[in-house]
Amino acid sequence: MSVKDIAQLDSSDFSDVESLTNMIELKTYKALYKGSTSVMIKEFTGCDGNAFDQEAVLLQRLKHKNIVKYLGTTSLSTIWEGPQHVYDYPSKGSLRDNLIDRKLSINTRISIARDVASGMKHMSNSNIIKRNLSIENILLKEDDTAIVSDLMSAYVIPDKDKKGKYGEIQDFPRVAPEVFSGGEYGTSSDVYSFGVVLAEITCHCPLEQVKVISYTPEKSIDTQIFEANIPKDKNSIELYNIAKKCLRVDANERPSFTEIVGYLSKIYQALPKEEERKDIVESKGVSGLINRFNR
């Protein structure tokens, strides 16, 4: 599959356009497609759009329920100037915003973690490394199904067990220690980034809100920064133990995404049968969450 196979979407089918982000090299918009489908439109203004085209081709290969759906390209010349690509837009926004603004039940958080691991397992099995997994580029659908998005930094590798120097280092401090020591990314590097995400899900709080980060390039994140904020229930402790495995300094000691999906599925299946898969959530402000986890 190549760039020439990308679907061309009629610009007249878009309405209710709203700006989401306005950065120098990247602008994003929310819109309605054909009057009913919420979509996100990315406009890449910083270069020739090769990164966009690469992402589009990869997403057309990676059809999976936990990876963002790519719809095609369009040309809304009356509003934008650069290349524009269109994606399904999960209505509840980023996982980061949801961890801050909502109180997610343990059932929902386990389900989200499993969704992310499932999407990353599919990516790994397709010999693709993401390189920038974070709570900012994990999106939630209306039913809280998690979707992995943003493959502009992704690379196709010849073998999922092979490491290499693929582009610039991404998203400090979620980058694995071996990347800093040798600049080599591999599937195990994505596992490390997932470990940070899983710790954030368990704590119900973004990394930067936990406390001052203890981190040096040659070492893993000091997991003690999370431990005071881990809820004391059995399921949260089990989640955190998985996160610690993912955050091991030695990349060869980290579990695979296949193993991680197995661990999380086992925890989820053991939840009380009478509890719904997606519990009702309630709104909660940032200050309330911070106070809760700093007690």
Buried (B, 14 or more C-beta within 10 A) or exposed (E): EEBEEBEEBEBEBBEEEEEBEEEEEBBBBBBBBEEEEBBBBBBBBEEEBEBBBBBBBBBBBBEBEBBBBBBBBBEBEEBBEBBBBBBBBBEBBBBBBBBBBBBBBBBBBBBBBBBBBBBBBBBBBBBBBBBBBBBBBBBBBEEBBBBBBBBBBBBEBEEBEEBBEBEEBBBEBBBBBBBBEEBBBBBBBBBBBBBBBBBBBBBBBBBEBBBEEEBEEEEBBEBEBBEEBBBEEEBBEBBBEBBBBBBBEEBEEBBBBEBBBBBBBEBBEEBEEEEEEBBEBEEBEEEEBEEBBEE
